[in-house]
């Protein structure tokens, strides 16, 4: 078992080095079509969570530059205002707004959803980008493990609560969730808040990202008649403030080889701009192409059967009606 696990880890690392880094993006980009990114989306309302830095900032800026009305959902008001000012200045788009919301708090998300609902506006694109990799076990004021609270509960609550507004934009509405290649290393587990005594932040993050992929798959099935499309994506290994803070050794080891935030955000933008008939709801995308959700011999296939139990658990924790 130990040797099998070590082999899997080594094989994933080698594959990731050649595929997920900047060199992988440059190779894959040879097949990209420039016209795919030339669409302008004036009049469309887009929400981007975690939009003050990294992939979220690059996404908000790119959508703004194409004429969209963008709502940047950020936890920190000062950082959010600074990012907002930069995007408005860079893009010349005045229709960019800051919404302060802590994605680790279900109550905060409910408050944001209530405020946004009062605008009576359709949502054309929801980008669930906000993510966290905290290496220590931290419990939120609502009693949730922090990684889970942001990555899973935040994604779930935001999507479910925004659904009525997404349906207003049907059939063009879409939800794009930023996952991670780390999810390839772990199966879906019902242990959402990491009950093991020795906490492992990287493993918990990987589990969280697997949940996001399974949630996307399930949403596509549940809401197939609403006209809302659901997509998850893997941005590759990008050089972001979050990576530098949470994985300093990884960041240092691959210095100069990681993707830029803009390269990491490329597939998010691509998914936001494509005609929906070109996309597969419930699918995982990487570098503008549909990607497998499981790797050979990784031991994750079949684990998505647990998603019904997980969704029931999430709905209960959020106190959302069934």
C-alpha positions, -999 to 999 in steps of 0.1 A, spaced: 0 0 0 28 24 9 47 17 -24 15 20 -44 7 54 -27 43 66 -33 42 56 -69 8 74 -74 23 105 -58 54 104 -79 35 98 -112 11 126 -104 40 150 -96 58 142 -129 26 145 -149 17 177 -131 52 192 -137 49 188 -175 12 196 -178 1 220 -151 31 244 -152 37 274 -175 54 251 -201 22 229 -201 1 260 -208 24 272 -236 22 238 -252 -16 235 -249 -21 271 -260 -9 261 -295 -44 246 -300 -63 277 -287 -84 297 -310 -80 335 -306 -116 341 -318 -129 322 -287 -118 351 -265 -130 380 -286 -166 380 -275 -179 411 -257 -205 406 -231 -220 441 -224 -251 439 -203 -242 406 -187 -240 404 -149 -210 384 -135 -202 376 -99 -166 366 -91 -158 354 -56 -123 360 -41 -118 387 -67 -92 409 -50 -61 388 -60 -47 359 -80 -70 341 -104 -101 359 -91 -86 393 -98 -75 382 -133 -110 368 -140 -128 400 -128 -104 421 -149 -109 400 -180 -147 400 -177 -147 438 -171 -125 444 -201 -151 427 -222 -179 450 -211 -196 429 -184 -210 443 -152 -189 426 -126 -195 422 -89 -163 414 -70 -171 394 -38 -143 399 -14 -138 393 24 -115 423 30 -130 457 22 -97 475 19 -81 450 -5 -114 448 -24 -115 485 -29 -79 486 -40 -86 458 -66 -118 475 -77 -100 508 -83 -73 491 -103 -97 472 -125 -119 502 -132 -87 522 -142 -73 494 -163 -104 485 -182 -122 518 -183 -154 500 -173 -173 519 -146 -197 490 -140 -175 471 -116 -187 469 -80 -174 456 -47 -195 433 -25 -180 426 9 -188 390 21 -169 364 41 -172 332 22 -164 312 53 -197 323 69 -231 309 58 -248 338 75 -227 363 56 -235 345 23 -272 345 31 -270 382 38 -252 389 5 -277 368 -14 -306 387 2 -290 420 -7 -283 409 -43 -318 394 -47 -333 428 -39 -316 442 -71 -339 419 -91 -312 414 -116 -303 382 -136 -269 366 -130 -254 354 -163 -221 341 -148 -212 330 -113 -175 322 -108 -169 303 -76 -132 312 -73 -127 320 -36 -105 293 -21 -83 286 9 -55 263 20 -50 266 57 -24 242 71 -36 244 107 -70 233 120 -91 264 125 -127 265 135 -150 293 123 -174 311 146 -201 290 130 -183 258 141 -169 247 108 -134 237 98 -121 267 79 -109 251 46 -142 232 43 -162 264 52 -146 284 23 -140 258 -3 -171 236 1 -197 253 22 -191 287 6 -193 273 -29 -224 253 -21 -243 281 -3 -234 307 -29 -245 286 -58 -277 274 -43 -287 308 -31 -279 325 -64 -299 299 -84 -331 319 -87 -311 348 -101 -292 325 -125 -325 312 -138 -335 347 -147 -306 347 -172 -316 313 -186 -307 298 -211 -274 317 -210 -266 314 -173 -236 294 -161 -217 285 -129 -180 281 -131 -162 266 -101 -124 268 -98 -111 234 -86 -76 221 -84 -54 193 -98 -49 182 -62 -84 166 -64 -69 139 -86 -51 125 -57 -80 117 -34 -115 101 -37 -147 118 -25 -151 113 13 -180 118 36 -156 131 62 -161 167 52 -145 184 82 -115 161 86 -121 141 118 -87 126 119 -66 137 149 -36 148 129 -48 176 106 -34 178 71 -43 210 53 -31 200 19 -51 167 21 -82 186 33 -78 211 4 -75 182 -21 -106 166 -6 -125 199 -8 -116 203 -44 -128 168 -52 -162 178 -36 -164 208 -59 -161 186 -90 -187 161 -77 -210 190 -67 -208 204 -102 -216 170 -117 -246 167 -94 -259 202 -100 -258 196 -137 -280 166 -132 -304 182 -106 -309 214 -125 -308 202 -161 -341 218 -169 -334 252 -156 -312 264 -184 -282 269 -161 -249 253 -170 -225 240 -144 -188 236 -151 -157 230 -129 -122 238 -141 -86 232 -131 -63 263 -135 -30 244 -135 -3 254 -110 -4 292 -109 18 317 -90 -7 334 -68 -5 351 -33 -25 321 -19 0 296 -31 30 316 -19 14 319 16 0 283 20 27 263 1 59 284 3 82 254 -4 62 244 -35 62 281 -46 100 284 -42 108 250 -58 88 259 -89 98 296 -90 97 308 -126 79 276 -138 44 284 -124 16 299 -145 7 335 -141 -27 343 -126 -39 353 -161 -29 319 -175 -46 302 -146 -78 322 -153 -77 316 -190 -101 286 -190 -125 304 -166 -128 333 -191 -131 308 -220 -160 290 -202 -177 323 -195 -176 334 -232 -184 302 -251 -218 294 -266 -233 269 -242 -239 244 -270 -201 240 -272 -199 231 -235 -209 200 -214 -227 208 -182 -212 189 -153 -179 185 -170 -144 194 -157 -123 216 -180 -85 222 -182 -68 245 -207 -100 250 -228 -108 213 -232 -129 188 -213 -107 168 -189 -110 135 -171 -123 136 -135 -103 105 -125 -69 92 -132 -60 56 -139 -51 37 -107 -58 68 -85 -85 49 -67 -111 77 -70 -136 62 -95 -169 53 -80 -164 76 -50 -188 102 -64 -217 80 -53 -213 97 -19 -224 130 -33 -261 125 -24 -251 121 13 -228 151 11 -254 173 -5 -280 164 22 -253 172 48 -245 205 33 -281 215 29 -287 207 66 -256 226 77 -267 256 57 -303 253 70 -316 255 34 -350 241 26 -350 208 8 
